[in-house]
Amino acid sequence: MSKKGFTYKDSGVDIEAGETLVQSIKDVVKETHTPSVLTNIGGFGALFAPDLSDFKKPVFVSSVDGVGTKLIVAFKSGKYDTIGQDLVNHCVNDIAVCGAVPLFFMDYFSTGKLNQKVAIDVIRGFSIACKENGVALIGGETAEMPDIYKEGEFDLAGTIVGIADHDQLINGNDIKKDNIIIGFKSNGLHTNGYSLARKVLFSKYKIDDYIDLLGMTLSESLLQIHKSYLDIITKLKGIKGVNGFSHITGGGIIGNTERIVPGGRNIKIDWNSWKRPEIFKLIQETGNVPEDDMRKTFNLGIGLAAVIESDSLDEVTGKMESINEEFFRIGKIT
């Protein structure tokens, strides 16, 4: 009697499901494409031919990131249409603060067992954010690894590539004593600090509990989309005296702004110069989290900081009023 054959599908990997997914998302992905994209998804490599005619000395700027344990909030809530936007916007911000214009984005989606609906929701989120930021979604990888992930779990990573003229790169080298620091609002945790937030909040609340302080459910607050600051940075980066930008992620306001401040200069923040979103108050009070830990872990309501010369403040204010964008004077360089 012959033994029953054992297939790849029997081991938990469904190649046909992956192929079906690729076909089902082609139109959504193609909506993000620019004339520089030479291929649709599904090939061995993605082809992108940038127009370099406006650049004297072009520099490609890239970044790779994930959304961390914010994914666990998505798993608990069963809502997957925002985390793709989180990932794209996070990556866009990371290269925009360097002075780069984003060109294209690629994703990595790995899971135990491919759920078509979940994957489509996530990729649709990629597409929405890519279109909003003028970025082409040109390819990615979907991997089934049943021995790595538990049922219903997956992980995401994204890579972005942008471009800047060498003379237009923003590196903070011009930051000097008495420069002021202005901050732009976040809409919550963005994509950092979720391990602490989950440990604190889920010890007391359920994912769908309505929280009066927040004016929404816990899941709605925790899944607020990471804001893109590309438009703000684009409006400000040509102003003389705008010397640096920092994307406020893990490490907080000081930890991230230190990355662009030259040695021998210090950062002084007035922590009472803006109103923190209520989610941070809820975390701190529920978990009795020390203030120093809050400052090192979360953005506390400031998602982007800019270091500028005081003489530039009026022009900066005018540019931001033109796009109805509020900012706060939150500190200075000492």
C-alpha positions in Angstrom: 0.0 0.0 0.0 1.6 3.3 -1.1 2.0 6.2 1.3 -0.2 9.3 0.9 1.7 12.1 -0.8 2.5 15.2 1.2 2.2 18.5 -0.6 3.4 22.1 0.1 -0.2 23.0 0.8 -0.3 20.3 3.4 2.6 22.0 5.2 0.6 25.2 5.5 1.8 27.1 2.5 -0.8 27.8 -0.3 1.0 29.1 -3.4 -2.3 29.5 -5.3 -3.6 31.8 -2.5 -0.6 34.0 -3.0 -1.0 34.2 -6.7 -4.7 35.0 -6.3 -3.8 37.9 -4.0 -1.3 39.3 -6.5 -4.0 39.3 -9.2 -6.6 40.9 -6.9 -4.5 43.8 -5.9 -2.9 44.7 -9.2 -5.4 47.4 -10.0 -5.2 49.0 -6.6 -1.4 49.1 -6.7 -1.4 50.4 -10.3 -3.4 53.5 -9.1 -0.2 54.6 -7.3 2.1 54.4 -10.3 3.8 57.4 -11.9 5.3 57.6 -15.4 8.6 56.4 -13.8 7.2 53.0 -13.0 8.1 50.6 -15.8 6.4 47.4 -14.6 3.3 46.2 -12.7 3.7 44.0 -9.6 4.4 40.3 -10.1 7.8 40.3 -11.7 11.1 39.3 -10.3 12.2 42.9 -9.8 10.4 46.3 -9.8 11.7 48.8 -12.4 11.7 52.5 -11.7 13.3 55.1 -14.0 13.5 58.5 -12.1 13.6 61.8 -14.0 16.9 63.3 -12.9 16.8 66.3 -15.2 16.0 68.8 -12.3 18.8 67.5 -10.1 22.4 68.8 -10.3 23.8 66.1 -8.0 21.0 63.7 -7.1 21.2 61.7 -3.8 19.0 58.7 -3.2 17.6 58.6 0.4 16.1 55.4 1.8 14.6 54.0 4.9 13.1 50.8 6.2 10.7 50.3 9.1 7.8 48.5 10.6 4.8 49.4 12.8 5.9 47.4 15.8 3.4 46.0 18.3 0.6 48.3 17.0 -0.1 45.2 15.0 -1.4 43.5 18.1 -4.0 46.3 18.5 -5.1 45.6 15.0 -5.3 41.8 15.7 -7.4 42.4 18.8 -9.8 44.9 17.0 -10.0 43.0 13.7 -9.3 46.3 11.9 -6.6 46.2 9.3 -7.3 49.1 6.9 -5.2 51.7 8.7 -1.9 50.0 9.6 -0.7 50.0 5.9 -1.1 53.8 6.0 0.8 53.9 9.2 3.8 52.2 7.7 3.9 54.3 4.5 3.6 57.6 6.4 6.2 56.6 8.9 8.7 55.8 6.2 7.8 59.0 4.2 8.5 61.1 7.3 11.9 59.5 7.9 13.2 60.5 4.5 11.3 63.8 4.2 13.1 65.2 7.3 16.3 64.7 5.4 15.0 66.9 2.6 14.1 64.1 0.2 11.0 63.7 -2.0 9.7 60.2 -1.8 9.7 58.2 -5.1 8.7 54.6 -4.4 7.7 52.2 -1.7 8.0 48.4 -1.3 6.4 46.2 1.4 7.0 42.9 3.1 3.9 41.1 4.5 4.6 37.8 6.3 2.0 35.6 8.0 1.3 32.1 9.2 -1.7 31.5 6.9 -2.7 34.0 4.2 -6.1 35.6 4.8 -7.1 37.3 1.5 -9.4 39.9 3.1 -6.9 40.9 5.7 -4.0 41.2 3.2 -6.2 43.2 0.8 -7.2 45.6 3.6 -3.5 46.1 4.5 -2.4 46.6 0.9 -5.3 49.0 0.2 -3.9 51.0 3.2 -0.5 51.1 1.5 -2.1 52.3 -1.7 -4.1 55.1 0.0 -1.1 56.5 1.7 1.1 56.2 -1.3 -1.4 58.2 -3.4 -1.6 60.8 -0.7 2.2 61.2 -0.6 2.8 60.9 -4.3 4.7 57.7 -3.9 4.6 54.7 -6.2 3.9 51.3 -4.7 6.0 49.2 -7.0 6.4 45.8 -5.4 6.6 43.7 -2.3 6.7 40.2 -0.9 4.0 38.1 0.7 5.3 35.2 2.7 3.4 32.3 4.4 5.4 30.9 7.3 3.1 28.7 9.4 5.7 27.6 11.9 6.7 31.3 12.7 3.4 33.0 13.3 0.3 32.1 15.3 -3.1 31.9 13.6 -4.3 35.3 12.7 -0.9 37.0 13.2 1.3 38.7 10.6 4.1 41.2 10.4 4.8 44.2 8.1 7.9 46.0 7.0 8.3 48.7 4.4 11.2 50.2 2.4 11.0 53.7 0.8 13.4 55.4 -1.6 13.4 59.1 -2.3 15.7 61.7 -3.9 17.2 65.1 -3.0 19.7 67.3 -4.6 23.0 67.2 -2.6 22.9 70.9 -1.9 19.3 70.6 -0.6 19.9 67.8 2.0 18.9 68.8 5.5 21.3 67.4 8.1 21.2 69.8 11.0 24.8 71.1 10.5 23.6 74.7 10.6 21.8 74.3 14.0 23.3 76.7 16.5 22.8 78.2 20.0 19.6 80.1 20.4 17.8 78.4 17.5 14.2 77.8 18.5 12.4 74.5 18.3 8.8 74.4 17.0 6.6 71.3 17.2 3.7 70.1 15.0 0.9 68.0 16.4 0.7 64.2 16.4 -2.7 62.6 16.6 -1.7 60.0 19.2 0.9 57.3 19.6 1.6 57.1 15.8 3.6 53.8 15.7 5.8 53.9 18.8 5.4 53.1 22.5 2.7 50.4 22.0 4.4 47.7 24.1 4.1 50.0 27.2 0.7 51.3 26.2 -0.7 47.8 25.7 0.7 46.5 29.0 -0.8 49.4 30.9 -4.2 49.8 29.2 -5.1 46.2 28.5 -4.7 45.4 32.2 -7.7 47.6 32.9 -9.7 48.0 29.6 -11.0 45.9 26.8 -10.1 46.8 23.2 -13.6 48.0 22.4 -14.3 49.9 25.6 -15.6 53.4 25.2 -13.4 55.8 27.1 -15.1 59.1 28.1 -11.7 60.9 28.4 -10.9 60.0 24.8 -14.4 60.5 23.4 -14.0 57.2 21.5 -13.2 53.6 22.0 -9.8 52.5 23.0 -9.2 50.8 19.7 -10.2 53.9 17.7 -7.7 55.9 19.7 -4.8 53.4 19.5 -5.4 52.9 15.7 -5.2 56.6 14.8 -3.2 56.8 11.6 0.4 58.0 11.9 0.4 61.4 10.3 2.4 62.3 7.2 4.4 65.5 7.6 5.5 65.7 4.0 3.4 68.7 3.1 4.6 70.7 6.1 8.3 69.8 5.4 7.9 70.7 1.7 6.5 74.1 2.6 9.3 74.9 5.1 12.5 73.3 3.8 13.2 76.2 1.3 13.0 78.9 4.0 16.4 80.3 5.0 17.0 79.6 8.6 15.1 76.4 8.8 18.0 74.3 9.9 16.7 70.8 10.7 13.7 68.5 11.2 13.2 65.6 13.5 10.5 62.9 13.1 9.4 62.1 16.7 9.3 58.4 17.0 10.7 55.9 19.6 13.0 57.9 21.9 10.7 60.9 22.2 11.2 64.5 21.4 14.7 64.9 22.9 16.0 61.5 21.8 15.1 62.1 18.2 16.0 65.8 17.9 19.5 65.0 19.4 20.0 63.0 16.2 20.3 66.2 14.1 21.8 68.6 16.7 25.6 69.0 16.4 27.8 68.1 19.3 28.3 70.7 22.0 24.7 71.9 21.8 21.9 70.9 24.0 18.1 70.8 23.7 15.8 72.6 26.2 12.1 71.7 26.0 9.2 73.5 27.6 7.0 70.5 28.3 4.0 72.7 29.2 4.0 74.6 25.9 1.4 72.4 24.2 -1.6 70.3 25.3 -1.0 66.5 25.2 -3.6 64.3 23.6 -5.7 62.6 26.3 -4.4 59.1 25.4 -1.1 60.0 27.0 -2.8 61.1 30.2 -4.8 57.8 30.3 -1.6 55.8 29.9 0.3 57.7 32.5 -2.5 57.7 35.1 -3.5 54.1 34.5 0.0 52.7 34.8 1.4 55.3 37.2 4.2 55.8 34.5 7.0 58.1 35.6 7.1 61.4 33.6 10.7 60.7 32.5 9.6 57.4 31.0 6.7 59.1 29.2 9.1 61.6 27.7 11.5 58.9 26.5 8.8 56.5 25.1 6.2 58.6 23.5 5.9 61.6 21.1 3.4 63.2 23.7 1.5 65.0 21.0 4.4 66.3 18.9 5.1 64.3 15.8 7.5 66.6 14.0 9.9 69.2 15.3 11.7 71.8 13.3 14.8 73.8 14.5 14.7 77.3 13.1 16.4 80.7 13.5 14.2 83.2 15.3 14.4 85.5 12.3 12.6 82.9 10.2 9.6 82.6 12.6 7.4 85.1 10.7 7.9 83.4 7.4 7.3 80.0 8.9 4.1 81.2 10.5 2.9 82.6 7.2 3.6 79.3 5.4 1.8 77.3 8.0 -1.2 79.6 8.1 -1.6 79.1 4.3 -2.2 75.4 4.9 -4.0 75.9 8.2 -1.4 74.0 10.2 -0.9 74.9 13.8 2.5 74.6 15.6 3.9 75.4 19.0 7.1 77.0 20.1 8.3 74.1 22.3 12.0 74.8 23.1 15.4 76.1 22.1 19.0 75.1 21.5 21.4 76.0 24.3 
